[in-house]
Amino acid sequence: MAPNDGLARWLDDLRHRLANGDLAMLDPIDIGDGTGQLPSETTIRIMLNDLDDLDSPQESKHGDEVQRETRRHRLLDDFRRLRELIG
């Protein structure tokens, strides 16, 4: 289920920015779980890979559907915070 607050479009743009190297110069961004110690580009790659995994239930490394949806909801909240921080 796609978020309806413009986040899906922002995530598409984020993927393009990442692919173009536009995020390489960002300072580390602390959104929890030790992310403040990683380059922002690495954090964003990990988050996007996690989202891809969660959006592909047949291939997901996460457990049952309830656990996967809970994790996905939290991850989308993290992306919303990231959007506020980097635009």
C-alpha positions in Angstrom: 0.0 0.0 0.0 1.5 3.3 -1.1 1.5 6.2 1.3 -0.9 9.0 0.3 1.0 12.0 1.6 3.3 12.5 -1.3 5.9 10.2 0.2 5.7 7.7 -2.7 6.6 10.5 -5.2 9.4 11.8 -2.9 10.8 8.3 -2.6 11.0 8.0 -6.4 12.8 11.3 -6.4 15.1 10.1 -3.6 16.0 7.0 -5.7 16.9 9.2 -8.6 18.9 11.6 -6.5 20.8 8.6 -5.0 21.5 7.1 -8.5 22.8 10.5 -9.7 25.2 10.9 -6.8 23.3 14.0 -5.5 23.3 12.7 -1.9 27.0 11.9 -1.7 27.9 15.2 -0.1 25.3 15.2 2.7 26.5 15.2 6.2 25.4 12.2 8.3 21.8 12.3 9.4 20.8 10.9 12.7 17.3 9.3 12.5 18.1 6.7 15.2 19.7 3.3 15.3 23.2 4.7 14.9 22.5 6.4 11.6 24.4 9.5 12.7 27.6 7.5 12.4 27.1 6.5 8.8 27.3 8.6 5.6 23.8 9.8 4.7 24.1 8.1 1.3 24.7 4.7 3.0 21.8 5.2 5.4 19.5 6.1 2.5 20.7 3.0 0.5 20.0 0.7 3.5 16.6 2.3 4.1 15.6 1.9 0.4 16.8 -1.7 0.3 14.8 -2.5 3.4 11.7 -0.9 1.9 12.2 -2.9 -1.3 12.4 -6.1 0.8 9.3 -5.2 2.8 7.4 -4.4 -0.4 8.2 -7.9 -1.8 6.5 -10.3 0.7 7.3 -13.4 -1.2 11.0 -12.6 -1.0 11.0 -10.7 2.3 13.5 -11.6 5.0 11.1 -10.3 7.6 8.7 -12.7 9.3 5.0 -12.8 9.1 2.7 -10.2 7.6 1.9 -8.4 10.8 5.6 -8.1 11.6 6.4 -6.9 8.1 3.6 -4.3 8.1 4.7 -3.0 11.5 8.3 -2.7 10.3 7.1 -1.0 7.0 5.1 1.5 8.9 8.0 2.4 11.1 10.3 2.7 8.1 7.9 5.0 6.3 7.8 7.2 9.4 11.7 7.3 9.2 11.4 8.3 5.6 9.0 11.1 6.5 11.6 12.4 9.1 14.3 12.1 6.5 12.2 14.1 4.1 11.8 16.9 6.7 15.6 16.9 7.2 16.8 16.9 3.6 13.8 18.0 1.5 
